[in-house]
Amino acid sequence: MSEEAEERRKLHFLLTHLCGISHPAWCTFHTIRTDAA
């Protein structure tokens, strides 16, 4: 796994964790961003 891919995985994990404890709108935004990418 490349260093960039590892960073993206960590970021995704962090955002997913935040999604579970923060405002639903952020979760929706993150999901849309992920689907678009």
C-alpha atoms as a printed R data frame, in Angstrom:
   type eleno elety resid chain resno       x      y      z
1  ATOM     1    CA   MET     A     1   0.000  0.000  0.000
2  ATOM     2    CA   SER     A     2   1.355  3.389 -0.957
3  ATOM     3    CA   GLU     A     3   1.887  6.131  1.595
4  ATOM     4    CA   GLU     A     4  -0.830  8.230 -0.045
5  ATOM     5    CA   ALA     A     5  -3.310  5.364  0.089
6  ATOM     6    CA   GLU     A     6  -2.485  4.815  3.758
7  ATOM     7    CA   GLU     A     7  -3.102  8.492  4.508
8  ATOM     8    CA   ARG     A     8  -6.441  8.350  2.691
9  ATOM     9    CA   ARG     A     9  -7.411  5.232  4.658
10 ATOM    10    CA   LYS     A    10  -6.567  6.921  7.958
11 ATOM    11    CA   LEU     A    11  -8.484 10.037  6.922
12 ATOM    12    CA   HIS     A    12 -11.498  7.981  5.881
13 ATOM    13    CA   PHE     A    13 -11.426  6.108  9.199
14 ATOM    14    CA   LEU     A    14 -11.203  9.390 11.107
15 ATOM    15    CA   LEU     A    15 -14.060 10.966  9.154
16 ATOM    16    CA   THR     A    16 -16.177  7.842  9.576
17 ATOM    17    CA   HIS     A    17 -15.560  7.960 13.338
18 ATOM    18    CA   LEU     A    18 -16.447 11.649 13.467
19 ATOM    19    CA   CYS     A    19 -19.525 10.924 11.375
20 ATOM    20    CA   GLY     A    20 -20.771  8.579 14.066
21 ATOM    21    CA   ILE     A    21 -20.573 11.238 16.801
22 ATOM    22    CA   SER     A    22 -21.252 14.494 14.954
23 ATOM    23    CA   HIS     A    23 -23.971 16.243 13.001
24 ATOM    24    CA   PRO     A    24 -25.839 14.084 10.437
25 ATOM    25    CA   ALA     A    25 -25.291 16.765  7.793
26 ATOM    26    CA   TRP     A    26 -21.544 16.147  7.993
27 ATOM    27    CA   CYS     A    27 -22.147 12.425  7.560
28 ATOM    28    CA   THR     A    28 -24.238 13.130  4.460
29 ATOM    29    CA   PHE     A    29 -21.603 15.516  3.114
30 ATOM    30    CA   HIS     A    30 -18.839 12.974  3.696
31 ATOM    31    CA   THR     A    31 -20.877 10.220  2.009
32 ATOM    32    CA   ILE     A    32 -21.492 12.408 -1.037
33 ATOM    33    CA   ARG     A    33 -17.804 13.321 -1.223
34 ATOM    34    CA   THR     A    34 -16.839  9.647 -0.976
35 ATOM    35    CA   ASP     A    35 -19.317  8.586 -3.671
36 ATOM    36    CA   ALA     A    36 -18.167 11.390 -5.959
37 ATOM    37    CA   ALA     A    37 -14.554 10.318 -5.558
